[in-house]
Amino acid sequence: MRIAIITECYLPEINGAVYHIEALRKGLIELGHDVLIVKPDANTKHHHITDGILYSPAVKLHNLYNYSVSYPHSRIRLRLLKEWKPDIIHIHHEFSQGLFALYAGRKLNIPIVYTCHSMYYDYIHYFGALQNFQAVKDFVDHGILRYTNAAKAVICASTKLEDFLKQCKVTTPIYKIPNACITTDFAEETLNQDVVHNLKIQYNIKPDDFIACFCGRLAAEKNLSLTLEYWKNFTADMSNAKLFIIGNGPARAELEQQAKDYGLTNSVIFTGAVLHENIKYYYHLCDAYIMTSLSENHSVSALEAIACGIPVVHLYDKENEDQYIEGVTGFAFKDAGEFNKILHDIYNRKQRAKDDKALKEEISAATIKDNYQTMTKKIVDVYRQVLAETGRTDTGSSE
């Protein structure tokens, strides 16, 4: 098959959706399919296809993580896509490129598959002056339906997203396919030990230190203010603990001030954005990955942390609990007391273990079921069903 993946962002931008798309692209190519990534790029002046990517001229949005946006309707982009002859258009975002994908699917008569990555009700606060929740909710519902009604199939990663889509009154068939990561990229044997050594020196990490981390967008929906509040309580009797907060975002200055007010400047380290290929070095230094957000949907960052052999300590979220094996890859807490106990238990287990590597291998082994090959095969099954239902020929693959 020939699949055009149309997205608002792609490498070198970093977020969970980008990592998901890269894992899917890799899996599709390994199965013998052809993939074209269609993305905006503020650094290009002309549409062109290079190394499997259709670059579209765009404007950089400096107030939105430096993402880029391109004009939705482009005859040149449409012509290049038509000449590439996709069997499927797979939409991953609902903004300028998403609108182009709807336009292209209609003009070229190509079936659309749509993946919903986000619980958009959790992002209503970004609408600022729009205080009427119901009005904004109706706007969100209308936007989602515009995509799902145009699609032959809708994919989501979690029960939470599936319920969200049903609340939006989506009638298109929904397929729940959990996210995955390229686990081999995070194996310990891929590490450059000089980089590990330099990071330990840079952050003054000792063998008996307890190291935790979070990686992602520093924004309100990540609930990192609660992370800092609980971390303050935990470090009251744990002077050898450090917390890496990896990433950037609109809440960074506020969070840095909160850490300062709590007296956490020595135990909380804001690293800023880290290249995706280097994140594994931070994870391998850590003993736990902390998540207090309730907006996650089978978090890719959490999967990558688990692939590095560290458990996820997460605020209990019933609709997302199937991402973890409780007591192995994940530990759920409901309050500060449970948070403290879990972190102390993880630290004590580390201290008792003669071979910390064995503990990490037990955790990372549990990610086998979440591998990108399994995810890709499930998505390919959706593509094939869509092609069959629309009376089109499956051009096959080397599976």
C-alpha positions in Angstrom: 0.0 0.0 0.0 0.9 3.6 -0.4 0.0 5.6 2.7 0.1 9.4 3.0 0.5 10.4 6.6 -0.6 14.0 7.0 0.5 15.8 10.2 0.9 19.2 11.7 4.3 18.3 13.1 7.0 15.8 12.6 10.7 15.3 13.5 12.6 17.3 14.6 9.6 18.6 16.6 9.1 16.5 19.7 5.8 15.3 21.2 3.9 12.0 21.7 2.1 12.3 18.4 5.4 12.8 16.5 6.9 9.7 18.2 3.8 7.7 17.4 4.0 8.7 13.7 7.7 7.9 13.5 7.0 4.4 15.0 4.2 3.9 12.5 6.3 5.0 9.6 9.1 2.7 10.5 6.7 -0.2 11.0 5.0 0.4 7.6 8.2 0.5 5.7 9.4 -2.7 7.4 6.2 -4.4 6.2 7.0 -3.3 2.6 4.5 -0.4 2.4 5.4 3.0 0.9 5.0 6.1 3.2 4.8 9.8 2.5 4.9 12.2 5.4 3.1 15.5 4.6 4.1 18.3 6.9 4.5 22.1 7.2 8.0 23.5 7.2 8.8 27.1 7.9 12.3 26.6 6.5 11.3 25.7 3.0 10.1 28.2 0.3 8.8 25.7 -2.2 6.8 22.5 -2.0 9.1 19.5 -2.5 9.4 15.8 -1.7 12.7 14.6 -0.2 13.4 11.3 1.5 9.7 10.4 1.8 8.6 13.8 3.2 6.5 16.3 1.4 7.6 19.7 2.8 5.1 22.5 2.6 6.0 26.2 3.0 4.7 27.5 6.4 4.9 30.2 9.0 6.4 29.4 12.4 4.2 30.0 15.4 6.6 31.2 18.0 4.0 31.3 20.8 3.0 27.6 20.2 6.2 25.5 20.7 7.6 26.9 17.4 5.3 24.7 15.4 4.6 25.7 11.8 1.3 26.2 10.0 0.8 26.2 6.2 -2.1 27.3 4.1 -4.7 24.5 4.0 -5.5 24.7 0.2 -2.5 24.4 -2.1 -2.7 23.3 -5.7 1.0 22.5 -5.8 0.8 20.3 -2.7 -2.3 18.6 -4.1 -0.6 17.9 -7.4 2.4 16.4 -5.7 0.2 14.2 -3.6 -1.8 13.1 -6.6 1.4 12.2 -8.5 2.5 10.1 -5.5 -0.8 8.1 -5.9 -1.6 7.2 -2.2 -4.1 4.4 -1.5 -4.9 5.9 1.9 -4.7 9.3 3.5 -4.1 9.1 7.2 -4.8 12.3 9.2 -3.1 12.9 12.5 -4.0 16.5 13.3 -7.0 18.7 12.9 -5.5 22.1 11.9 -4.1 23.4 8.7 -2.7 20.1 7.4 -5.8 18.3 8.5 -8.0 20.7 6.5 -5.7 20.1 3.5 -6.1 16.3 4.0 -9.9 16.6 4.0 -9.7 18.7 0.8 -7.3 16.3 -0.8 -9.3 13.2 0.1 -12.4 14.8 -1.5 -10.7 16.1 -4.6 -8.7 13.0 -5.3 -11.3 10.5 -4.1 -8.9 8.8 -1.7 -10.3 7.2 1.5 -9.4 8.8 4.8 -8.4 7.2 8.1 -8.3 9.6 11.1 -6.3 9.2 14.3 -7.5 11.3 17.3 -4.5 11.8 19.6 -5.9 14.3 22.2 -8.7 14.7 24.7 -9.6 18.2 23.4 -11.9 18.9 26.3 -8.7 19.1 28.5 -7.4 21.9 26.3 -10.4 24.3 26.5 -8.4 26.6 28.8 -6.3 27.6 25.8 -9.4 29.4 24.4 -8.7 32.2 27.0 -11.5 34.6 26.9 -14.1 32.0 26.0 -15.4 31.2 29.4 -18.6 29.4 28.3 -17.6 25.7 28.5 -20.6 24.4 26.7 -20.1 26.8 23.8 -16.5 25.7 23.5 -17.4 22.1 23.9 -19.9 22.4 21.1 -17.2 23.9 18.9 -14.8 21.0 19.7 -17.5 18.5 19.0 -18.3 20.1 15.6 -14.6 20.2 14.7 -14.1 16.5 15.6 -17.2 15.5 13.6 -15.9 17.3 10.6 -13.0 14.8 10.5 -14.7 11.7 11.7 -17.6 12.1 9.2 -15.1 12.4 6.3 -13.1 9.3 7.5 -13.9 5.7 6.8 -12.3 4.7 10.1 -11.2 6.4 13.3 -8.3 5.2 15.4 -7.6 6.1 19.1 -5.1 4.8 21.6 -7.1 4.6 24.8 -10.5 3.9 26.4 -10.6 7.5 27.5 -10.3 8.8 23.9 -12.8 6.2 22.7 -15.3 7.6 25.3 -14.5 11.2 24.2 -15.2 10.4 20.6 -18.5 8.8 21.6 -19.4 11.9 23.6 -18.8 13.8 20.4 -21.5 11.5 18.8 -19.0 10.0 16.3 -20.7 7.4 14.2 -17.8 6.3 12.1 -16.3 2.9 13.2 -13.7 3.5 16.0 -10.7 1.2 16.5 -8.8 1.3 19.8 -5.1 0.6 19.1 -2.7 1.4 21.9 0.4 3.5 21.2 3.8 1.9 21.0 7.4 2.9 20.9 10.5 1.6 19.1 11.8 -0.3 22.2 15.1 -1.3 20.6 16.1 2.4 20.4 16.0 2.6 24.2 18.0 -0.5 25.0 20.9 0.0 27.4 23.4 -1.4 24.9 22.6 1.5 22.6 24.0 4.0 25.1 27.3 5.8 24.7 28.8 5.4 28.2 30.8 8.7 27.8 27.5 10.6 27.5 26.2 8.8 30.6 29.3 9.6 32.5 29.2 13.3 31.5 25.5 13.6 32.5 26.3 12.2 36.0 29.1 14.8 36.4 26.9 17.6 35.0 24.1 16.9 37.5 26.3 15.7 40.3 24.6 12.3 40.5 25.8 9.8 43.1 25.2 6.0 43.2 22.9 6.3 46.1 20.8 9.2 44.7 17.2 8.7 43.9 16.4 10.1 40.5 13.0 10.7 39.0 11.8 12.4 35.9 9.0 13.7 33.7 9.2 14.4 30.0 6.7 16.4 28.0 5.1 19.7 27.3 5.2 22.0 30.3 1.6 23.1 30.2 -1.5 23.3 32.5 -3.0 20.0 31.4 0.2 18.2 32.6 -0.7 19.1 36.2 3.0 19.6 37.1 2.2 21.9 39.9 0.9 18.8 41.8 4.1 17.0 40.9 6.1 19.7 42.6 3.8 19.8 45.6 4.1 16.1 46.2 7.9 16.2 45.4 8.3 18.8 48.2 6.7 16.4 50.7 8.8 13.5 49.5 12.1 15.3 49.7 11.4 16.6 53.2 13.2 13.5 54.5 15.0 12.5 51.2 17.9 14.9 50.7 19.5 12.7 48.0 16.6 12.9 45.5 16.6 14.7 42.2 13.7 15.3 39.7 14.4 16.0 36.1 11.6 18.0 34.3 12.4 17.5 30.6 10.8 19.8 28.1 9.5 23.3 27.5 6.2 25.0 27.4 4.1 27.9 28.5 4.0 26.9 32.1 7.8 26.6 32.5 8.4 30.0 34.2 5.5 29.5 36.6 6.7 26.0 37.5 10.3 27.3 38.0 8.9 29.9 40.4 6.9 27.3 42.3 10.0 25.1 42.7 11.9 28.2 44.0 9.1 29.0 46.4 9.1 25.4 47.7 12.9 25.5 48.2 13.4 22.8 45.5 16.0 24.5 43.4 18.6 21.9 44.4 16.4 18.9 43.8 14.3 19.9 40.7 16.2 20.3 37.5 14.5 21.9 34.5 16.5 20.6 31.5 14.6 22.4 28.7 14.0 20.6 25.5 16.1 17.5 24.9 16.6 15.9 21.4 14.6 12.8 21.2 17.6 10.6 20.5 19.2 11.8 23.8 16.1 11.4 26.1 17.0 7.8 26.7 20.2 8.9 28.5 18.1 10.8 31.1 15.7 7.8 31.5 18.5 5.4 32.1 19.8 7.6 34.9 16.4 7.5 36.6 14.6 5.2 39.1 11.1 6.4 38.3 9.0 8.4 35.8 6.4 10.6 37.5 3.1 11.6 35.9 0.3 13.6 37.6 -1.6 14.4 34.4 -5.1 13.1 33.8 -5.0 14.2 30.2 -2.7 11.3 29.0 -3.9 8.8 26.5 -1.6 5.8 26.5 1.4 8.1 26.9 4.3 7.4 24.4 6.8 9.1 26.7 5.8 6.8 29.5 6.2 3.8 27.2 9.7 5.0 26.3 10.6 5.3 30.0 9.3 1.8 30.6 11.4 0.6 27.7 14.4 2.0 29.5 13.5 -0.1 32.6 12.0 2.5 34.9 8.4 2.2 36.3 5.8 5.0 35.9 4.5 6.4 39.1 1.2 7.9 38.1 -1.9 9.6 39.5 -4.7 7.1 39.3 -6.6 7.4 36.1 -9.1 4.6 35.7 -9.6 5.2 31.9 -5.9 4.9 31.3 -5.0 2.1 33.8 -4.6 -0.6 31.1 -1.3 1.0 30.0 0.5 -0.4 33.0 1.1 -3.7 34.8 0.4 -2.5 38.3 3.4 -3.3 40.5 5.7 -3.9 37.6 5.6 -1.2 34.9 3.4 1.2 36.9 2.4 2.2 40.3 -0.8 4.3 40.9 -1.3 6.8 43.7 -4.3 8.8 44.8 -2.7 11.2 47.3 0.6 12.5 48.7 0.8 9.6 51.2 0.6 6.9 48.6 3.0 8.9 46.3 5.6 9.0 49.1 5.3 5.3 50.0 5.6 4.2 46.3 8.8 6.3 45.8 10.3 5.1 49.1 9.5 1.5 48.1 11.2 1.9 44.7 14.2 3.5 46.4 14.5 0.7 49.0 14.1 -2.0 46.3 17.0 -0.4 44.4 19.1 -0.3 47.6 18.4 -4.0 48.3 19.0 -5.2 44.8 22.4 -6.6 44.1 21.9 -6.2 40.4 19.9 -3.1 39.5 20.2 -4.1 35.8 18.0 -7.2 36.5 15.2 -5.0 37.9 15.3 -2.8 34.8 15.3 -5.8 32.5 12.1 -7.1 34.2 10.4 -3.8 33.6 11.5 -3.2 30.0 10.6 -6.8 29.1 7.0 -5.9 29.8 7.0 -3.5 26.8 7.2 -6.3 24.3 3.4 -6.4 23.9 3.5 -2.6 23.2 6.0 -2.9 20.4 5.6 -0.8 17.2 5.3 -3.9 14.9 2.2 -5.1 16.7 0.7 -1.6 16.6 1.5 -1.2 12.9 -0.1 -4.5 11.9 -3.3 -3.6 13.6 -3.4 -0.2 11.8 -2.6 -2.0 8.5 -5.6 -4.2 9.1 -7.7 -1.0 9.4 -6.3 0.3 6.1 -7.2 -3.0 4.4 -10.7 -3.0 5.8 -11.2 0.5 4.5 -9.9 -0.4 1.1 -12.2 -3.4 0.9 -15.2 -1.4 2.0 -14.6 1.2 -0.7 -14.0 -1.4 -3.4 -10.3 -0.6 -3.9 -7.4 -2.9 -4.5 -4.9 -3.7 -1.8 -1.5 -3.4 -3.5 -0.1 -5.7 -0.9 3.3 -5.7 1.0 6.1 -8.0 1.9 4.4 -9.3 5.0 
